[in-house]
């Protein structure tokens, strides 16, 4: 049974050099979660998108291996002339660290986010020594048991599973609310008071993390054999400055 706690053993910021080396040599994959700070109804935290992506990626790393980069709170509405090269620099640094697969996952389900990630990855993966992909957290698992919306059934369920203490359904009151993304509720989808639950979130996270893990394995296996192993002999000072 999937549990909501995110292990520190898979989160890059908590790892010591020898721990990172062990995990990276076993499965040289790094996952990078993205999302904006934006309105998610009166009942959810503003950072919902990146938080749910981060939680799902932690579950992926716990089951399949690899490490999770800290969540990036940004979006494609920023100046991409500046932002895309910055992300390319990040992905290049992760490549230089020795990772062979870089998976950028947006919890903000608009096409611009995926285009931004993939555009930033393109020059990093061009030499065929690493693989990279940008996806939504549900791109590979979307269906009746795993989907998305805006602060409605699905996103509220994700947060009820991962961060129940940050969800306050009572803030929505008891009267009818609009579910068309417009003011005053800013919610789009099925009424979370009726349709959201931690169990719905758990199942969606389970399916999403499994699908992303399988994709990570597929991408690593698609590399030439000589580039499937971690790209550095060790995590040492001369190989590891900052990412």
Secondary structure by P-SEA (a helix, b strand, c coil): ccccccccccccccccaaaaaaaaaaccbbbbbbbcccccccccccaaaaaaaaaaaaaaaacbbbbbcccccccccccccccaaaaaaaaaaaaaacccbbbbbbccccaaaaaaaaaaacccccccccccccccccccccccccccccccaaaaaaaaaccccccccccccccccccccccccccccccccccccaaaaaaaaaaaaaaaaaaaaaaaaaccccccccccccccccccccc
